[in-house]
Amino acid sequence: MGALRLILGLLLAVAVVSFGVMNMDPVSVTYHRIGTYKVPLFYVLIAFFASGFVVAWVGGLFDRLRFYARLMGYRREVRSLKRDLEEARQKSDHLLPPPAAGANGEAPGLSRPSGAAGSSPSGTQNREGGNVSVN
């Protein structure tokens, strides 16, 4: 991709230089009471191109500044929400008693129920993981 951009940039530079060489005839430029100057047409065109570029860049700069201001606001909001979440977690730790360990060291709600897959010694498992009793 970089080589393509380089080639396109070189082609554009060649086109601009050839245009400039062909349009070096002096033209009269008058602006209100400042006066009249004779300058090559190519210089006039480059000046207008550069001024358009600057105007577009400044317009984009304002958009980028507005974007970064909004981004900073979102980051502050995320930090605030993380603080609130941490405070809520700390409060919930104080309100709830610590979980009691079960017989096998697991928390009480995490032990496997007696009808769960693989827990029945007298049955076999079907494809879905359920027990099928064999009589």
MDAnalysis code that builds the backbone (N, CA, C; Angstrom):
import MDAnalysis as mda
import numpy as np

u = mda.Universe.empty(405, n_residues=135, atom_resindex=np.repeat(np.arange(135), 3), trajectory=True)
u.add_TopologyAttr("name", ["N", "CA", "C"] * 135)
u.add_TopologyAttr("resid", np.arange(1, 136))
u.add_TopologyAttr("resname", ["MET", "GLY", "ALA", "LEU", "ARG", "LEU", "ILE", "LEU", "GLY", "LEU", "LEU", "LEU", "ALA", "VAL", "ALA", "VAL", "VAL", "SER", "PHE", "GLY", "VAL", "MET", "ASN", "MET", "ASP", "PRO", "VAL", "SER", "VAL", "THR", "TYR", "HIS", "ARG", "ILE", "GLY", "THR", "TYR", "LYS", "VAL", "PRO", "LEU", "PHE", "TYR", "VAL", "LEU", "ILE", "ALA", "PHE", "PHE", "ALA", "SER", "GLY", "PHE", "VAL", "VAL", "ALA", "TRP", "VAL", "GLY", "GLY", "LEU", "PHE", "ASP", "ARG", "LEU", "ARG", "PHE", "TYR", "ALA", "ARG", "LEU", "MET", "GLY", "TYR", "ARG", "ARG", "GLU", "VAL", "ARG", "SER", "LEU", "LYS", "ARG", "ASP", "LEU", "GLU", "GLU", "ALA", "ARG", "GLN", "LYS", "SER", "ASP", "HIS", "LEU", "LEU", "PRO", "PRO", "PRO", "ALA", "ALA", "GLY", "ALA", "ASN", "GLY", "GLU", "ALA", "PRO", "GLY", "LEU", "SER", "ARG", "PRO", "SER", "GLY", "ALA", "ALA", "GLY", "SER", "SER", "PRO", "SER", "GLY", "THR", "GLN", "ASN", "ARG", "GLU", "GLY", "GLY", "ASN", "VAL", "SER", "VAL", "ASN"])
u.atoms.positions = np.array([
    [0.823, -1.186, 0.000],
    [0.000, 0.000, 0.000],
    [0.869, 1.253, 0.000],
    [1.995, 1.214, 0.710],
    [2.883, 2.363, 0.759],
    [3.486, 2.676, -0.603],
    [3.807, 1.623, -1.371],
    [4.376, 1.831, -2.705],
    [3.351, 2.479, -3.626],
    [2.106, 2.083, -3.517],
    [1.046, 2.670, -4.344],
    [0.881, 4.150, -4.019],
    [0.910, 4.496, -2.731],
    [0.801, 5.908, -2.344],
    [1.990, 6.710, -2.857],
    [3.181, 6.112, -2.826],
    [4.368, 6.798, -3.327],
    [4.251, 7.054, -4.827],
    [3.813, 6.051, -5.567],
    [3.670, 6.199, -7.021],
    [2.617, 7.255, -7.348],
    [1.474, 7.219, -6.649],
    [0.444, 8.217, -6.893],
    [0.931, 9.620, -6.528],
    [1.688, 9.740, -5.451],
    [2.243, 11.037, -5.064],
    [3.220, 11.569, -6.093],
    [4.057, 10.678, -6.632],
    [5.008, 11.104, -7.667],
    [4.278, 11.526, -8.935],
    [3.240, 10.782, -9.331],
    [2.459, 11.159, -10.518],
    [1.780, 12.513, -10.316],
    [1.250, 12.749, -9.131],
    [0.625, 14.033, -8.841],
    [1.656, 15.159, -8.876],
    [2.844, 14.909, -8.335],
    [3.901, 15.927, -8.345],
    [4.326, 16.256, -9.776],
    [4.447, 15.238, -10.617],
    [4.814, 15.465, -12.023],
    [3.730, 16.283, -12.720],
    [2.460, 15.977, -12.447],
    [1.362, 16.721, -13.070],
    [1.374, 18.178, -12.622],
    [1.612, 18.425, -11.337],
    [1.628, 19.797, -10.822],
    [2.809, 20.575, -11.408],
    [3.968, 19.949, -11.489],
    [5.151, 20.637, -12.031],
    [4.953, 20.934, -13.517],
    [4.416, 19.971, -14.253],
    [4.210, 20.220, -15.678],
    [3.158, 21.311, -15.889],
    [2.132, 21.353, -15.062],
    [1.134, 22.413, -15.148],
    [1.788, 23.760, -14.846],
    [2.650, 23.775, -13.839],
    [3.325, 25.021, -13.479],
    [4.242, 25.522, -14.570],
    [4.945, 24.634, -15.229],
    [5.862, 25.034, -16.296],
    [5.072, 25.602, -17.475],
    [3.913, 25.027, -17.754],
    [3.104, 25.471, -18.887],
    [2.350, 26.767, -18.593],
    [2.183, 27.127, -17.321],
    [1.384, 28.300, -16.955],
    [2.197, 29.318, -16.158],
    [3.336, 29.699, -16.674],
    [4.172, 30.699, -15.996],
    [3.950, 32.102, -16.560],
    [2.915, 32.267, -17.369],
    [2.608, 33.595, -17.909],
    [2.154, 34.500, -16.766],
    [2.621, 35.746, -16.736],
    [2.210, 36.643, -15.657],
    [0.752, 37.090, -15.821],
    [0.071, 37.145, -14.696],
    [-1.309, 37.648, -14.673],
    [-1.367, 38.781, -13.671],
    [-2.324, 39.675, -13.850],
    [-2.503, 40.795, -12.931],
    [-3.420, 40.371, -11.799],
    [-2.979, 40.589, -10.584],
    [-3.771, 40.268, -9.403],
    [-4.011, 41.574, -8.662],
    [-5.301, 41.932, -8.514],
    [-5.678, 43.160, -7.832],
    [-6.568, 42.793, -6.664],
    [-6.274, 43.377, -5.501],
    [-7.102, 43.126, -4.328],
    [-7.360, 44.458, -3.655],
    [-8.554, 44.936, -3.755],
    [-9.041, 46.190, -3.199],
    [-8.018, 47.309, -3.358],
    [-7.590, 47.912, -2.281],
    [-6.687, 49.066, -2.387],
    [-5.225, 48.692, -2.175],
    [-4.950, 47.408, -2.045],
    [-3.562, 46.999, -1.813],
    [-2.726, 47.260, -3.054],
    [-3.306, 47.052, -4.187],
    [-2.578, 47.339, -5.415],
    [-2.717, 46.200, -6.409],
    [-2.034, 46.362, -7.517],
    [-2.046, 45.368, -8.586],
    [-0.641, 44.818, -8.724],
    [-0.572, 43.501, -8.762],
    [0.722, 42.841, -8.909],
    [0.669, 41.901, -10.103],
    [1.786, 41.753, -10.767],
    [1.894, 40.787, -11.861],
    [2.696, 39.602, -11.328],
    [2.014, 38.453, -11.247],
    [2.653, 37.216, -10.776],
    [2.291, 36.089, -11.735],
    [3.136, 35.054, -11.783],
    [2.814, 33.914, -12.643],
    [1.518, 33.228, -12.184],
    [0.744, 32.752, -13.163],
    [-0.531, 32.091, -12.884],
    [-0.354, 30.897, -11.952],
    [0.724, 30.169, -12.121],
    [0.974, 28.995, -11.300],
    [1.068, 29.377, -9.826],
    [1.705, 30.486, -9.509],
    [1.821, 30.927, -8.119],
    [0.452, 31.278, -7.532],
    [-0.382, 31.890, -8.349],
    [-1.732, 32.238, -7.896],
    [-2.500, 30.956, -7.570],
    [-2.406, 29.965, -8.456],
    [-3.119, 28.714, -8.233],
    [-2.594, 27.983, -6.996],
    [-1.295, 27.970, -6.807],
    [-0.707, 27.325, -5.626],
    [-1.157, 28.049, -4.358],
    [-1.228, 29.373, -4.395],
    [-1.662, 30.139, -3.221],
    [-3.111, 29.795, -2.865],
    [-3.985, 29.699, -3.874],
    [-5.377, 29.355, -3.584],
    [-5.507, 27.909, -3.120],
    [-4.727, 27.021, -3.680],
    [-4.747, 25.625, -3.230],
    [-4.291, 25.545, -1.771],
    [-3.212, 26.239, -1.441],
    [-2.696, 26.209, -0.070],
    [-3.702, 26.830, 0.908],
    [-4.359, 27.918, 0.519],
    [-5.342, 28.529, 1.418],
    [-6.543, 27.605, 1.617],
    [-6.974, 26.891, 0.590],
    [-8.053, 25.915, 0.736],
    [-7.651, 24.770, 1.647],
    [-6.394, 24.336, 1.515],
    [-5.886, 23.272, 2.376],
    [-5.894, 23.717, 3.836],
    [-5.466, 24.945, 4.104],
    [-5.420, 25.458, 5.476],
    [-6.834, 25.565, 6.051],
    [-7.786, 26.041, 5.255],
    [-9.169, 26.165, 5.729],
    [-9.722, 24.782, 6.079],
    [-9.484, 23.803, 5.214],
    [-9.969, 22.443, 5.480],
    [-9.292, 21.858, 6.715],
    [-7.996, 22.114, 6.888],
    [-7.266, 21.584, 8.037],
    [-7.792, 22.189, 9.341],
    [-8.065, 23.493, 9.329],
    [-8.586, 24.151, 10.531],
    [-9.978, 23.610, 10.862],
    [-10.821, 23.411, 9.835],
    [-12.138, 22.830, 10.076],
    [-12.041, 21.439, 10.671],
    [-11.125, 20.631, 10.166],
    [-10.909, 19.297, 10.720],
    [-10.330, 19.346, 12.127],
    [-9.530, 20.362, 12.390],
    [-8.944, 20.517, 13.721],
    [-10.034, 20.744, 14.764],
    [-11.014, 21.570, 14.437],
    [-12.115, 21.804, 15.373],
    [-12.904, 20.526, 15.616],
    [-13.118, 19.738, 14.566],
    [-13.818, 18.459, 14.741],
    [-13.020, 17.516, 15.635],
    [-11.706, 17.460, 15.431],
    [-10.867, 16.596, 16.264],
    [-10.863, 17.054, 17.712],
    [-10.811, 18.362, 17.937],
    [-10.846, 18.878, 19.310],
    [-12.166, 18.528, 19.988],
    [-13.269, 18.652, 19.262],
    [-14.571, 18.299, 19.822],
    [-14.632, 16.805, 20.125],
    [-14.068, 15.983, 19.238],
    [-14.032, 14.534, 19.453],
    [-13.219, 14.189, 20.697],
    [-12.033, 14.791, 20.850],
    [-11.192, 14.494, 22.014],
    [-11.825, 14.989, 23.310],
    [-12.537, 16.111, 23.250],
    [-13.237, 16.591, 24.450],
    [-14.326, 15.600, 24.850],
    [-15.056, 15.096, 23.865],
    [-16.090, 14.102, 24.168],
    [-15.462, 12.812, 24.695],
    [-14.333, 12.419, 24.112],
    [-13.634, 11.218, 24.557],
    [-13.170, 11.359, 26.008],
    [-12.636, 12.514, 26.361],
    [-12.197, 12.741, 27.735],
    [-13.382, 12.693, 28.696],
    [-14.528, 13.221, 28.282],
    [-15.725, 13.148, 29.110],
    [-16.151, 11.704, 29.343],
    [-16.090, 10.891, 28.293],
    [-16.443, 9.473, 28.435],
    [-15.453, 8.749, 29.350],
    [-14.190, 9.093, 29.244],
    [-13.188, 8.452, 30.116],
    [-13.415, 8.827, 31.578],
    [-13.760, 10.099, 31.836],
    [-14.081, 10.506, 33.209],
    [-15.296, 9.747, 33.721],
    [-16.286, 9.572, 32.865],
    [-17.488, 8.847, 33.268],
    [-17.172, 7.388, 33.577],
    [-16.305, 6.774, 32.778],
    [-15.919, 5.382, 33.029],
    [-15.178, 5.272, 34.355],
    [-14.259, 6.203, 34.630],
    [-13.542, 6.180, 35.912],
    [-14.515, 6.330, 37.074],
    [-15.479, 7.219, 36.929],
    [-16.465, 7.421, 37.989],
    [-17.302, 6.164, 38.193],
    [-17.720, 5.535, 37.105],
    [-18.514, 4.313, 37.229],
    [-17.700, 3.172, 37.830],
    [-16.409, 3.100, 37.503],
    [-15.554, 2.069, 38.108],
    [-15.423, 2.292, 39.606],
    [-15.290, 3.576, 40.014],
    [-15.229, 3.884, 41.446],
    [-16.519, 3.477, 42.128],
    [-17.659, 3.812, 41.512],
    [-18.955, 3.446, 42.086],
    [-19.100, 1.935, 42.190],
    [-18.636, 1.225, 41.175],
    [-18.714, -0.236, 41.195],
    [-17.853, -0.807, 42.314],
    [-16.662, -0.266, 42.497],
    [-15.780, -0.754, 43.560],
    [-16.390, -0.467, 44.927],
    [-16.996, 0.720, 45.089],
    [-17.658, 1.030, 46.359],
    [-18.823, 0.084, 46.608],
    [-19.596, -0.220, 45.578],
    [-20.729, -1.143, 45.726],
    [-20.237, -2.541, 46.082],
    [-19.128, -2.956, 45.492],
    [-18.570, -4.274, 45.835],
    [-18.107, -4.313, 47.283],
    [-17.467, -3.231, 47.731],
    [-17.018, -3.191, 49.121],
    [-18.199, -3.188, 50.079],
    [-19.247, -2.449, 49.747],
    [-20.428, -2.436, 50.596],
    [-21.106, -3.793, 50.626],
    [-21.143, -4.471, 49.482],
    [-21.801, -5.782, 49.455],
    [-20.990, -6.806, 50.241],
    [-19.682, -6.653, 50.290],
    [-18.863, -7.553, 51.107],
    [-19.167, -7.362, 52.588],
    [-19.457, -6.138, 52.999],
    [-19.776, -5.866, 54.397],
    [-21.182, -6.319, 54.762],
    [-22.102, -6.308, 53.785],
    [-23.489, -6.657, 54.069],
    [-23.733, -8.162, 54.053],
    [-23.045, -8.873, 53.183],
    [-23.261, -10.312, 53.056],
    [-22.248, -11.076, 53.893],
    [-22.668, -12.138, 54.552],
    [-21.694, -12.947, 55.290],
    [-20.817, -13.709, 54.299],
    [-19.612, -14.021, 54.672],
    [-18.748, -14.784, 53.760],
    [-19.345, -16.167, 53.534],
    [-19.184, -16.728, 52.336],
    [-19.764, -18.044, 52.057],
    [-19.081, -19.120, 52.888],
    [-19.912, -20.028, 53.424],
    [-19.367, -21.142, 54.199],
    [-18.896, -22.221, 53.241],
    [-17.764, -22.817, 53.537],
    [-17.221, -23.856, 52.662],
    [-18.010, -25.138, 52.862],
    [-18.269, -25.845, 51.778],
    [-18.974, -27.123, 51.838],
    [-18.048, -28.228, 52.327],
    [-18.529, -29.435, 52.295],
    [-17.752, -30.576, 52.781],
    [-16.527, -30.826, 51.914],
    [-16.629, -30.592, 50.623],
    [-15.497, -30.841, 49.731],
    [-14.708, -29.560, 49.423],
    [-14.939, -28.477, 50.159],
    [-14.176, -27.246, 49.988],
    [-14.813, -26.280, 49.006],
    [-15.936, -26.678, 48.366],
    [-16.611, -25.791, 47.437],
    [-17.612, -24.925, 48.185],
    [-17.997, -23.840, 47.559],
    [-19.041, -23.000, 48.130],
    [-20.351, -23.768, 48.094],
    [-21.278, -23.479, 48.991],
    [-22.510, -24.266, 49.092],
    [-23.312, -24.320, 47.808],
    [-23.422, -23.268, 47.049],
    [-24.241, -23.268, 45.847],
    [-23.562, -23.893, 44.653],
    [-22.290, -24.250, 44.769],
    [-21.560, -24.742, 43.621],
    [-21.437, -26.254, 43.576],
    [-21.934, -26.951, 44.578],
    [-21.810, -28.410, 44.550],
    [-22.788, -28.976, 43.540],
    [-22.457, -30.117, 42.961],
    [-23.262, -30.735, 41.931],
    [-24.467, -31.426, 42.559],
    [-25.675, -31.183, 42.049],
    [-26.846, -31.861, 42.600],
    [-26.788, -33.351, 42.315],
    [-27.566, -34.106, 43.090],
    [-27.485, -35.566, 42.975],
    [-27.980, -36.066, 41.633],
    [-28.858, -35.355, 40.936],
    [-29.364, -35.821, 39.654],
    [-28.584, -35.285, 38.479],
    [-27.450, -34.675, 38.709],
    [-26.690, -34.068, 37.619],
    [-25.975, -35.138, 36.816],
    [-25.517, -34.734, 35.647],
    [-24.867, -35.668, 34.734],
    [-23.626, -36.264, 35.375],
    [-23.492, -37.548, 35.259],
    [-22.302, -38.232, 35.760],
    [-22.325, -38.486, 37.236],
    [-23.430, -38.223, 37.936],
    [-23.429, -38.399, 39.378],
    [-24.182, -39.655, 39.807],
    [-24.891, -40.258, 38.902],
    [-25.676, -41.440, 39.270],
    [-24.842, -42.693, 39.068],
    [-24.577, -43.458, 40.107],
    [-23.755, -44.650, 39.942],
    [-24.505, -45.786, 39.237],
    [-25.835, -45.783, 39.267],
    [-26.564, -46.905, 38.689],
    [-27.000, -46.657, 37.262],
    [-26.727, -45.481, 36.691],
    [-27.206, -45.206, 35.345],
    [-26.072, -44.873, 34.399],
    [-26.421, -44.731, 33.138],
    [-25.461, -44.305, 32.123],
    [-25.946, -42.979, 31.553],
    [-25.055, -42.296, 30.864],
    [-25.418, -40.996, 30.315],
    [-25.873, -41.139, 28.874],
    [-26.874, -40.342, 28.491],
    [-27.236, -40.276, 27.092],
    [-26.467, -39.134, 26.438],
    [-26.708, -38.850, 25.167],
    [-25.964, -37.826, 24.445],
    [-26.109, -36.441, 25.049],
    [-27.262, -36.123, 25.569],
    [-27.503, -34.799, 26.121],
    [-26.886, -34.625, 27.491],
    [-26.320, -35.621, 28.077],
    [-25.694, -35.511, 29.376],
    [-26.610, -35.911, 30.497],
    [-27.845, -36.329, 30.197],
    [-28.765, -36.759, 31.238],
    [-28.539, -38.219, 31.592],
    [-29.051, -38.639, 32.727],
    [-28.880, -40.026, 33.166],
    [-30.016, -40.894, 32.644],
    [-29.680, -42.068, 32.254],
    [-30.672, -43.057, 31.846],
    [-30.479, -44.258, 32.752],
    [-31.518, -44.642, 33.441],
    [-31.371, -45.780, 34.370],
    [-31.449, -47.081, 33.573],
    [-30.612, -47.992, 33.987],
    [-30.570, -49.300, 33.347],
    [-31.093, -50.307, 34.339],
    [-32.172, -51.004, 33.987],
    [-32.783, -51.987, 34.871],
    [-32.660, -53.358, 34.325],
])
